[in-house]
Amino acid sequence: MNKIKKFLLLLIVCCVFSSCANNTQKNKEVKTVQEKKKYKKFSRGFFGTFDTEVVFSAYCENEQEFTEYFNFLESEMKRYHNLYNSFENADVNNIKTINDNAQIKPVKVDKEIIDLLEFSINSYKNISHSTNIAVGSVSYLWKKEMEKAVDLKGKLPDDNKIKTALKHVNIDNIVIDKEKSTVYIKDKDTKIDVGAVAKGYATEKVMNELKEKGLESAIISAGGNVKAIGDPKEKNKDKWAIGIQTPEYNGNLNDIKDVIYTKETCAVTSGDYQRFYYVDGKVYCHIINPETGYPQSEIKSVTVLYKDSALSDFLSTSLFLNDVKTGKEILKKVPGAQAFWILKDGSTDCTDEMKEMLKSFGANK
């Protein structure tokens, strides 16, 4: 009899705890729904930074709050654009100023430039030599020809000039003095080009600053760079949906190959289909291999998913310039980084953990 009483008492206690647990969970769900109801989604975009359109969406309590965040974002992105510009002068010393003074004198620059260059150099030495910010002497040759192209048709840079320029892509020619906040280029023909990392680096910095200002839920798309913070404040939705564009020349920008469903993250895509031109019917894009001096790749696009937009940007360029097997080896140096490849023949490949986030493999919001 005592055993029966003890059993019944235990059963009652379990039921009570179970009931409490269920009520607690339900209360949390109700609270979450109520919290999400007070937020509205606002979106706005702007042009003029990093040669692309920047689109910003955020969940805020009112439009005034959103506008304050948007204005800060636009102002900061323009400031970073001016600092990291390799082709235009600005009101402050920027990358072009450093290049113009190669082998002449050290240039005093803002801390943001020092930080970006150090990040790029350290990533080059520790992760991949395929993303090299000292490639400017070569990439500028391609940029000039691309700008001169008419109806996307042009000519190749002189091969002898490319071979000569390749002699000056030594990243060790960039000398940084952190104490004096100066940058000096030892070789007059070495040019810095931060196009492979600057946009992702700036996006990371600005979005983190917005978080510090109190922004809880937002997503920014700057060309092929996407960074999401928090989670979408919508009912029955706790993941961001990030589309992977089908990489077609002059294609529909809304044509989506697949969708990534994920929590707070960064997704950066490098491909040959957005900035390119034709030479004798063959496509040449803006991403230059610092080993060959040419923009050749068997990959149409690669999307890298990682918590840091700057490193995602660096990795996407490196993976684009290598085959999938080599790319997966590079990713092993960055625990947590995932990738999705679209090859020239239209086939796809991805890392194992990426599969769990893809719509094509059953992932959902």
C-alpha positions in Angstrom: 0.0 0.0 0.0 2.8 2.4 0.9 4.5 1.6 -2.4 1.2 2.5 -4.3 0.9 5.8 -2.4 4.5 6.7 -3.1 4.0 5.8 -6.8 0.9 8.0 -7.0 2.6 10.8 -5.2 5.5 10.6 -7.6 3.1 10.6 -10.6 1.3 13.6 -9.3 4.6 15.5 -8.8 5.7 14.6 -12.3 2.4 15.8 -13.7 2.8 19.1 -11.8 6.3 19.7 -13.1 5.2 18.8 -16.6 2.3 21.2 -16.4 4.6 23.9 -15.1 7.1 23.3 -17.8 4.4 23.4 -20.5 2.9 26.6 -19.0 6.4 28.2 -18.9 7.0 27.3 -22.5 3.6 28.6 -23.6 4.2 31.8 -21.6 7.5 32.3 -23.4 5.9 31.7 -26.8 3.0 34.2 -26.0 5.6 36.8 -24.8 7.6 36.3 -27.9 4.6 36.8 -30.2 3.5 39.9 -28.2 7.0 41.3 -28.5 7.1 40.8 -32.2 3.8 42.4 -32.7 5.1 45.8 -31.5 7.7 45.8 -34.3 7.2 46.8 -38.0 9.5 46.0 -40.9 11.0 49.0 -42.7 13.2 49.0 -45.8 15.2 51.6 -47.7 18.2 51.6 -49.9 20.9 54.0 -51.4 23.5 54.0 -54.1 27.0 55.5 -54.2 29.1 53.3 -51.9 31.3 50.4 -53.0 29.9 50.6 -56.6 26.7 48.9 -55.6 23.2 49.4 -54.2 22.9 49.0 -50.4 19.5 47.8 -49.2 18.7 47.9 -45.4 15.7 46.3 -43.7 15.1 46.5 -40.0 12.3 45.7 -37.5 11.7 48.8 -35.4 8.8 50.2 -33.3 8.3 53.2 -35.6 9.6 54.8 -38.7 11.5 57.5 -36.8 13.6 54.9 -35.1 14.3 53.2 -38.4 15.3 56.4 -40.1 17.8 57.2 -37.4 19.5 53.8 -37.9 19.3 54.1 -41.7 20.9 57.6 -41.6 23.8 56.3 -39.5 24.3 53.3 -41.8 24.3 55.5 -44.9 26.7 58.0 -43.4 29.1 55.3 -42.1 29.1 53.3 -45.3 30.0 56.4 -47.3 32.8 57.2 -44.9 34.2 53.7 -45.3 33.8 54.0 -49.0 35.9 57.1 -49.1 38.6 55.6 -46.9 38.9 52.4 -48.8 38.7 53.9 -52.3 41.6 53.0 -54.5 40.6 55.1 -57.5 39.3 58.5 -56.3 40.7 61.2 -54.0 38.7 62.1 -50.9 38.7 64.7 -48.2 40.9 62.3 -46.1 44.0 60.3 -46.9 42.7 57.0 -48.4 44.0 53.9 -50.3 44.6 56.0 -53.4 46.7 58.5 -51.4 48.9 55.6 -50.2 49.2 54.3 -53.8 50.1 57.7 -55.1 52.9 58.0 -52.6 54.4 54.5 -53.2 58.2 54.6 -52.6 57.9 58.4 -51.9 56.8 58.6 -48.3 54.7 57.0 -45.6 51.1 58.3 -45.5 49.3 59.0 -42.2 45.9 57.4 -42.3 42.8 56.7 -40.1 42.8 53.7 -37.9 40.1 52.0 -40.0 42.6 51.8 -42.9 45.3 50.3 -40.7 42.9 47.8 -39.3 41.7 46.7 -42.8 45.2 46.3 -44.1 46.3 44.3 -41.1 43.3 42.1 -41.4 43.9 41.5 -45.1 47.6 40.8 -44.7 47.1 38.4 -41.7 44.3 36.6 -43.6 46.6 36.3 -46.7 49.4 34.8 -44.7 47.3 32.5 -42.5 44.4 31.4 -44.7 44.9 31.9 -48.5 47.3 33.6 -50.9 44.5 33.9 -53.5 43.1 37.0 -52.0 46.0 39.5 -52.2 45.5 43.2 -51.7 48.8 44.0 -53.4 47.3 42.9 -56.7 46.5 46.4 -57.7 49.2 46.8 -60.4 47.4 44.0 -62.3 43.7 44.6 -61.4 44.0 48.2 -62.5 45.0 47.1 -66.0 41.7 45.1 -66.2 39.7 47.9 -64.7 40.9 50.3 -67.4 39.9 47.9 -70.2 36.6 47.2 -68.6 35.8 50.9 -68.3 36.7 51.4 -72.0 34.4 48.5 -73.2 31.5 49.5 -75.4 28.3 47.5 -75.0 30.3 45.1 -72.7 32.7 44.4 -75.6 36.4 45.3 -75.2 39.9 44.0 -75.4 42.4 42.3 -73.1 45.1 44.2 -71.3 48.5 43.8 -73.0 50.0 40.5 -71.8 53.5 41.9 -71.4 52.1 44.6 -69.1 50.3 41.9 -67.1 53.6 39.9 -66.8 55.5 43.0 -65.7 52.7 44.0 -63.2 52.8 40.5 -61.6 56.4 41.2 -60.4 55.0 43.8 -58.1 52.2 42.0 -56.2 54.4 41.2 -53.2 52.2 41.9 -50.1 55.4 42.4 -48.0 55.9 45.7 -49.9 53.2 47.2 -47.7 54.7 48.5 -44.5 52.5 49.5 -41.6 53.6 51.6 -38.7 50.8 51.3 -36.1 52.4 53.8 -33.6 52.7 56.5 -36.2 49.5 55.3 -38.0 51.2 55.3 -41.4 51.3 53.1 -44.4 54.3 53.0 -46.8 54.7 51.0 -50.1 58.3 50.1 -50.7 57.9 49.4 -54.4 56.7 52.3 -56.6 54.9 49.9 -58.9 53.0 48.0 -56.1 49.4 49.1 -55.8 46.9 48.3 -53.1 43.4 47.1 -54.2 41.1 46.3 -51.3 38.1 45.5 -53.5 38.0 41.9 -52.4 37.6 42.7 -48.7 36.6 46.4 -48.2 32.8 46.0 -48.6 32.5 43.1 -46.3 34.8 44.7 -43.7 32.8 47.9 -43.8 29.5 46.1 -43.6 30.7 44.1 -40.5 31.9 47.3 -38.7 28.7 49.3 -39.4 26.3 46.6 -38.5 28.1 45.9 -35.2 27.9 49.6 -34.4 24.2 49.5 -35.1 23.8 46.6 -32.6 25.7 48.7 -30.0 23.2 51.5 -30.6 20.3 49.1 -29.8 19.2 47.7 -33.1 18.0 44.1 -32.5 16.8 42.8 -35.8 18.0 43.8 -39.3 19.5 42.6 -42.5 21.7 44.5 -45.0 22.4 43.6 -48.6 25.4 45.4 -50.2 25.8 43.8 -53.6 26.9 40.2 -52.9 27.4 41.0 -49.2 24.6 40.1 -46.7 24.7 40.5 -42.9 21.8 39.7 -40.6 21.6 40.5 -36.9 19.1 39.1 -34.4 16.1 37.2 -35.9 13.1 38.4 -37.9 10.5 39.8 -35.6 7.6 38.1 -37.4 5.1 35.5 -36.2 6.1 31.9 -37.1 9.5 33.1 -38.4 12.7 32.8 -36.5 15.3 32.5 -39.4 16.4 34.8 -42.2 15.9 33.7 -45.7 18.9 34.5 -47.9 18.6 33.8 -51.6 21.4 32.5 -53.7 21.1 34.2 -57.1 21.4 32.1 -60.3 24.6 33.4 -61.9 23.5 34.3 -65.4 25.0 37.1 -67.5 22.4 39.9 -67.9 20.0 37.5 -66.1 17.0 38.3 -63.9 18.3 39.4 -60.5 15.3 37.8 -58.9 16.1 34.3 -60.3 17.0 32.3 -57.2 19.0 29.1 -57.4 18.5 28.2 -53.7 17.6 29.7 -50.4 19.6 29.6 -47.1 17.5 29.6 -43.9 19.7 30.7 -41.0 20.0 32.6 -37.7 22.2 35.7 -37.3 25.0 35.4 -39.9 26.8 36.8 -42.9 26.6 35.5 -46.5 29.0 36.8 -49.2 28.9 35.8 -52.8 31.7 36.1 -55.4 30.8 35.5 -59.0 31.7 36.3 -62.6 28.2 37.5 -63.7 27.9 41.0 -62.2 31.0 42.9 -63.3 32.3 41.5 -66.6 32.9 42.2 -70.3 33.4 40.2 -73.5 36.5 39.8 -75.5 36.0 37.8 -78.7 32.9 36.2 -77.2 34.6 35.1 -74.0 33.6 36.5 -70.6 36.2 38.1 -68.4 35.2 39.2 -64.9 36.7 41.6 -62.3 38.1 39.0 -59.9 41.8 38.7 -60.8 44.0 35.7 -59.9 47.2 37.2 -58.4 49.2 34.1 -59.6 48.2 34.3 -63.3 47.1 37.9 -63.7 43.9 36.8 -65.4 40.3 36.4 -64.2 40.0 32.7 -65.0 37.9 30.3 -62.9 35.9 27.1 -63.3 33.4 28.5 -60.8 30.4 30.7 -61.7 29.8 31.7 -58.1 30.5 30.8 -54.5 28.6 31.9 -51.5 30.3 31.8 -48.1 28.4 31.7 -44.8 30.2 32.8 -41.7 29.6 34.9 -38.6 32.0 37.7 -39.8 31.3 39.6 -43.0 34.9 40.7 -43.5 36.3 37.1 -43.4 33.3 35.9 -45.5 34.3 38.4 -48.1 38.0 37.4 -48.0 37.0 33.7 -48.3 34.5 34.1 -51.1 37.2 35.6 -53.4 39.7 32.9 -52.4 37.2 30.1 -53.0 36.2 31.6 -56.4 39.8 31.5 -57.6 40.3 27.8 -56.6 38.6 24.5 -57.4 36.0 23.1 -55.0 38.4 20.6 -53.4 41.0 23.3 -52.7 38.3 25.6 -51.4 37.1 23.0 -48.9 40.7 22.8 -47.6 40.8 26.5 -47.2 37.6 26.5 -45.2 39.1 24.0 -42.7 41.3 26.9 -41.5 38.1 28.8 -40.5 36.0 26.6 -38.2 32.3 27.3 -38.8 32.6 28.7 -42.3 30.4 27.0 -44.9 30.1 27.4 -48.7 27.9 26.8 -51.7 29.4 26.5 -55.2 27.8 26.9 -58.6 30.1 25.6 -61.3 30.4 26.6 -65.0 28.4 23.5 -66.1 25.5 24.4 -63.8 26.2 21.8 -61.2 26.4 22.7 -57.5 28.4 21.6 -54.4 28.4 22.6 -50.8 29.8 21.8 -47.4 27.9 19.3 -45.3 26.6 21.8 -42.7 25.4 24.1 -45.4 23.1 21.4 -46.7 21.1 21.6 -43.4 20.3 25.2 -44.2 19.3 24.9 -47.8 15.7 24.9 -49.0 16.6 22.3 -51.6 17.6 19.9 -48.8 14.4 20.6 -46.8 15.4 23.5 -44.6 12.7 26.0 -43.8 12.0 29.2 -41.8 
